[in-house]
């Protein structure tokens, strides 16, 4: 009888440990521009009977470095290919799960009610069109800053504006500076401008002025058991796709 009870106890403990493991929330590191959309999708995932995902946002560069340092994370969603490549080349993601999921546009913004005419063409003197600083992500580090530099160089605006550019830690910080009027001009993603009621879009940068804005998603090495299911939900579920579209993201064509 004692041996039978011992066996039953072991089975119960095994079942309990399996249930606990299955209930662990998916941990996600995502580009700051995905904040609103992933918050909504995370709530949707929870309503479908899953644990609420743990969502952390920031610059793709900062998050990639944290993944490399061994931070506990299951899914990484980057705002550019470069930082996903960085982790891929170092063996930090499950390469078979990597997928280019979303696209975006790059826009020039100003504080609400403080717009001015802008022509998105070579020869337009943007530097003389406003006083003060231009806020965007840190060029050379933060994806939106890299896209911004590419566009400014393409239009011939980088050199006259270089000394007036304020590089921020992520795109949402750049947006906040413009919303508060600390920067009279900013460069952010169209999706960030869309969620703001304190900033106006001056113009959309031509797609030809910068590399395609692509958001690759992937499961991280040693991720938890629900990670692949959550990633598939982000990539393929009609409900998740509807949320991305509502916030202004585009689907990447394969």
C-alpha positions in Angstrom: 0.0 0.0 0.0 2.8 2.4 0.9 4.5 1.7 -2.4 1.2 2.3 -4.2 0.7 5.6 -2.4 4.3 6.7 -3.2 3.6 6.0 -6.9 0.4 8.0 -6.8 2.1 10.9 -5.1 4.9 10.9 -7.7 2.3 10.9 -10.5 0.5 13.8 -8.9 3.7 15.8 -8.5 4.6 15.1 -12.1 1.2 16.2 -13.3 1.4 19.3 -11.1 4.8 20.3 -12.3 3.7 19.8 -16.0 0.7 22.0 -15.4 2.8 24.7 -13.8 5.3 24.6 -16.7 2.5 24.9 -19.2 1.1 27.9 -17.4 4.3 29.9 -17.6 3.7 33.2 -19.5 5.4 33.8 -22.8 8.1 36.4 -22.3 8.4 38.8 -25.2 11.0 41.5 -26.0 9.6 43.8 -28.7 10.5 47.1 -30.5 8.9 50.1 -28.8 6.8 50.9 -31.9 4.9 47.6 -31.3 3.7 48.6 -27.8 0.1 49.3 -28.5 -0.5 46.5 -30.9 1.2 43.8 -28.8 -0.6 45.0 -25.7 -3.9 44.5 -27.4 -2.8 41.1 -28.9 -1.5 40.0 -25.5 -4.9 40.7 -23.9 -6.6 38.8 -26.8 -4.2 35.8 -26.2 -5.1 35.9 -22.5 -8.8 35.9 -23.2 -8.3 32.8 -25.4 -7.3 31.0 -22.2 -3.5 31.5 -22.1 -1.5 33.1 -19.3 -1.0 36.9 -19.9 2.3 37.3 -21.8 5.1 39.2 -20.3 5.8 42.1 -22.7 8.9 44.3 -22.5 9.5 47.1 -25.0 12.5 49.2 -26.0 14.9 49.9 -28.8 15.7 46.7 -30.8 19.4 47.4 -30.2 19.0 47.5 -26.4 16.8 44.4 -26.3 19.1 42.4 -28.6 22.0 43.2 -26.3 19.9 42.0 -23.3 19.1 38.7 -25.1 22.8 38.3 -25.8 23.5 38.8 -22.1 21.2 36.0 -21.2 18.0 37.8 -20.2 15.1 35.4 -19.8 13.0 35.8 -22.9 11.1 33.6 -25.3 10.3 35.7 -28.4 12.1 38.7 -29.9 10.4 41.2 -32.3 12.8 43.6 -33.9 12.1 46.8 -35.9 14.9 46.0 -38.4 16.7 43.1 -39.9 20.1 44.2 -38.5 19.5 43.4 -34.9 17.8 40.1 -35.7 20.8 39.2 -37.8 23.0 40.2 -34.9 21.3 37.6 -32.7 21.0 35.0 -35.5 24.7 35.1 -36.2 25.5 34.5 -32.6 23.2 31.6 -32.2 20.7 33.3 -29.9 17.5 32.6 -31.9 15.9 29.5 -33.3 16.6 30.3 -37.0 13.8 28.1 -38.3 11.2 30.3 -36.5 12.5 33.6 -37.9 9.9 35.4 -40.1 9.6 38.9 -41.6 6.1 39.8 -40.3 5.4 43.5 -40.6 6.2 46.7 -42.5 5.9 50.4 -41.7 6.4 53.9 -43.1 8.7 56.7 -41.9 7.2 60.1 -41.3 8.2 63.6 -40.4 6.2 65.1 -37.5 5.7 68.3 -35.6 3.9 69.2 -32.4 0.1 69.5 -32.8 -0.9 72.7 -34.5 2.7 73.7 -35.4 2.9 72.3 -38.9 4.7 73.9 -41.8 5.0 73.0 -45.5 7.5 70.4 -46.4 8.4 69.0 -49.8 10.0 65.5 -49.7 12.5 66.2 -52.5 16.1 67.0 -53.0 16.5 70.8 -53.0 14.0 71.5 -50.3 15.8 73.3 -47.5 14.4 71.6 -44.4 17.1 73.0 -42.1 15.8 76.5 -42.8 12.1 75.6 -42.5 12.2 75.3 -38.6 14.2 76.4 -35.6 15.5 74.0 -33.0 16.2 70.3 -32.8 15.1 67.3 -34.8 14.4 64.2 -32.6 14.6 60.6 -33.8 16.2 57.4 -32.6 20.0 57.4 -32.1 21.4 57.1 -35.7 23.8 54.1 -35.9 22.1 52.3 -33.1 18.3 52.6 -33.0 16.5 51.3 -36.1 14.3 54.4 -36.6 17.4 56.6 -36.4 19.1 54.5 -39.0 16.1 54.8 -41.4 16.0 58.5 -40.6 19.7 59.0 -41.5 19.2 57.1 -44.7 16.3 59.3 -45.7 18.0 62.5 -44.7 21.1 61.6 -46.7 19.0 60.5 -49.7 17.3 63.9 -49.8 20.5 65.9 -49.1 19.3 67.1 -45.7 21.7 65.2 -43.4 24.7 67.5 -43.5 22.9 70.8 -42.8 20.9 69.1 -40.0 23.5 66.8 -38.4 24.4 69.2 -35.6 20.7 69.6 -34.6 19.7 66.0 -34.4 18.8 64.6 -31.0 19.2 60.8 -30.9 16.9 59.1 -28.4 16.9 55.6 -26.8 13.9 54.5 -28.9 11.2 55.8 -31.2 8.6 56.4 -28.4 11.0 58.7 -26.6 11.5 60.7 -29.8 7.7 60.9 -30.2 7.3 62.2 -26.6 9.9 64.9 -27.1 7.9 66.2 -30.1 4.6 65.9 -28.3 5.9 68.1 -25.5 7.3 70.6 -27.9 10.9 70.0 -26.8 11.7 69.2 -30.5 9.8 71.1 -33.1 10.4 68.3 -35.6 10.8 64.5 -35.3 11.2 61.4 -37.4 9.2 58.4 -36.3 7.2 55.5 -37.7 3.8 56.1 -39.2 2.3 53.8 -36.6 3.7 56.0 -33.7 2.3 59.1 -35.3 -1.1 57.4 -35.7 -1.5 56.8 -32.0 -0.6 60.3 -31.0 -3.1 63.2 -30.5 -0.3 65.6 -29.7 1.6 65.4 -33.0 0.9 66.1 -36.7 2.4 64.4 -39.7 4.2 66.8 -41.9 5.0 64.3 -44.7 5.8 60.7 -45.4 9.3 59.9 -46.5 9.5 58.2 -49.9 10.1 54.5 -49.6 13.0 54.9 -52.0 14.8 57.1 -49.5 15.5 54.4 -47.0 15.8 50.6 -46.7 12.5 48.8 -46.4 11.2 48.9 -42.8 10.8 45.3 -41.8 9.9 43.7 -38.5 11.3 40.2 -38.1 10.0 38.0 -35.3 11.7 34.8 -33.9 11.8 32.4 -31.0 14.8 32.8 -28.8 17.2 29.9 -27.9 16.0 27.9 -24.9 12.5 29.4 -25.0 9.5 28.1 -23.1 7.0 25.5 -24.6 4.3 28.1 -25.5 6.7 30.3 -27.5 6.2 28.8 -30.9 2.4 28.8 -30.4 2.4 32.5 -29.5 4.7 33.4 -32.4 2.3 31.5 -34.8 -0.6 33.4 -33.3 1.2 36.8 -34.0 2.0 35.8 -37.5 -1.1 34.0 -38.7 -4.2 34.6 -36.6 -6.7 36.8 -38.3 -7.5 38.5 -34.9 -3.8 39.5 -34.4 -3.4 40.6 -38.0 -6.5 42.8 -37.7 -4.9 44.6 -34.7 -1.6 45.2 -36.5 -3.5 46.7 -39.5 -5.6 48.9 -37.2 -2.5 50.4 -35.8 -1.1 51.1 -39.3 1.3 48.2 -39.8 1.5 46.5 -43.2 2.0 42.8 -43.9 5.3 41.8 -45.5 4.8 40.0 -48.8 6.6 36.7 -49.1 
